[in-house]
């Protein structure tokens, strides 16, 4: 019967935890960039701007319809063969860009649905007092849409954190990459991957708790 090497696992915990800041930095950068891009894409989709709307729909279809790992490989290994300037991009940058493009496609649809979920009468009232489209979005629609979309967007941030584990396939030493190296050196694969799994689990539970608190606070604010 196989017995877990608990001493090795305990010693590995601080090693893996040392890469948590890098993982969270990658996830945060990708989340901010994806949120900005998704908001722009969602606005294009809502107002159905000719040509641009079709291009955005194609973008969303591609990045939602293909695996993230394939997209990362295409961007990091494939495109530099065509565009020499991309050869200088390191693994971390490539991973952040890949995560940004992938999750912006999902987030754009969530934001679009949230925008369309704002009562139509408020759109009409904004137009009746002479607001431009940009003023209407910034002052009336987007603040309400943010409340509707917030829980879903937080779920995407959690997914981004987990998806950073794919960055090790681009040569990035983050939590998963560190666990892979430690396992290769010790041959204790079960212990190494169990430790990194538990740490990912802890991070997800922490941000899930934060998400629940944020939802309660937002609901109380809008219930007044």
N, C-alpha and C positions, 0 to 999 in steps of 0.2 A: 504493500500500500504506500502511495506517495505521500510524503510528509512535507508540508510547506516549510521553507527556511525562514522562520519569522525574524531571526536576527538580521538576515540579509535584507528583508523587507523594511524593517525599522531603519536600518542604515541607509536605505535607498530613498526614504521619504524626503529628507532635507535636500538631497541631490535633485530630485524632481521638482520640489517646491521652489528651488532656485530659478527654475525656468518659467514659473507662473507669471512673473511680470512681463516677460517677452510675449507669452501667449496672450495675455490680456491687452498688451499694447497693440499687437497685431489685430486682435478682434475689435478693439475700440476704433482703431484707424479705419478698418474696413467698414465698421458700422456707420461712422460719421460720413464717410465718402458715399456709401451705399444709400444712406438716408437722403443726402442732398441730390444724388443722381435720380433716385426713385421719385422724389417729389417733383423734379422737373419732368420726368417721363410721365408721371401721373397727370400733371397739368396738361401736357400735350394730348394725352388720351381723353381727358375730360372735354377739352375744347375741340377735339377732332380736327386739328389743323391739317389741311390736305398735304399729302406726300409724307410729311413728318409723322403723322399718325400711323401710316402704313409701315414706315421704317421702324418706329418704336414698337409696333406690334410684332414685327419680324425679330427685333432684338429680344423682346420678352419671350417669344416662342422658342428661339434658339437656346437661350440661357436657362429656361425652365425645362426644355426638352432634352438636354444632354447632361451627363453626369459631371459633377464638379471636378472630379479627378481628371477626366478627359479635357476639360477646359483649361485646367492648370498645366497639363502637359502640352496642349496646343500652344498656349501662350509662352511657356518657358522654354520648351524644346523645339516646337514647330515653327512659330513665327520668326524667330531669329534667323532661320534659314532664308527667309524672304526679305526681312527688314534687318539689315546688319546693325542698326542702331539699338535694337532690342537685346543684342547679345551682351551688352554691358549691364543689364538689369540683374540685380542679385536675387537670390531665392526669396528673401523676406518681402522685397518690393513686389515681385511677381505674385507671391501668395496673396498679398493685400489687394493687388489689382484684380486677381482672379476672384477672390471672395467678394470684392465690391461689385463686380459685374454680375456675378451669379446671384447674389442676394438682392441686388437692386431690382432685378427682374421680378422677383417675388414680392418685394416690398412695394413696388410701383402699383401692382394690382390691388394690394391691401389699401394703400393710400387713395387710389382712385375710387375704390368702393366706399371708403370713409368720406371722401369729398361728396360723392353722389348721395351719401346717407344723410347729409345736412338738409334740413327741410327746404323744399323749393321756394317756399314763401319768403325765406330770408334772402335768397338770391334775388328774387323779384323786388323786395323792399330795398336792397342795396342799389339795384339798377335804377329804381324810381327816384332816388335822391342824388343821382348823378355820379355814383362811384364808378371808377374804371374797373376793368376786370382784375387788375393787379391789386387795387385797393380793396376790392370785395374779397379776394382770396386772402390777403394778408390780415385784414381786420375782422372779417366775419367768418369766412368759410374754414380756413386752415386751423384756427384755434379750436373750433368745434370738431373738425375732422381729426385733430391730434388726439383728442380724448377718446374718440371711437377707435382709432388705430393703435393707440398706445400698447394695449395688452398683446396684440399680434406682433407689433414691432419688437417688443421686449422678447417675445418667443424667438424671433429671428436672431436677436443678439445672442441668445443662448445657443442657437444652432450654429452661429458663426464661431463661438468659442469652441464648440465640439469639432467644427470643420477645420479649425487651425491644425488639427492633428494630421491633416493631409500635407501640411507644409514640409514635413520631413522627407516626402518623396521628391522635393526640389532641393534637398541638401540642407534644409534649415534645421538647426538643432534647437527645437523647442521641447515641450514636455514629452511628446511621443518620440521625437528623435533621440532625446536623452535616454528614454527607457529602452529604445531599440539598441543603442550603443552599449548600455549597461548589460542588457540581456545577451548580446553577442559576446561580451567579454566573460560573463559568468556562466553562460548556458542555462541560467535560471529564468527561462522565458515566462513561465507561469507567474512567478513571484514579481518580476519586473512589470509585466503588463497588468497584473492585478493592482499593484501600487498606483500606476498611472490611471487606471480606471477609477479607483476610489477617489483620487484627487480630482479628476474631471467631475465625478459625481458630486463631490463636495462643492465645487465651484457652481455647478448647475443648481444645486439646492439653495445655495446662498443667493444667487440672482433670481431664482424663483420666489424666494421669500421677499426680496426687494420688490419684485414685480407685484406681488399681492399687496404689499404696503402702499405702493404707488397707486394701484387701482382703488384701494379704499380711500386714500386721501383725495384723489380726483373725483370720486363719486360723492364724497361729502361736500366738496367744494361746489359741485354742480347741483347738489340737492338743496342748497340754501335758496 
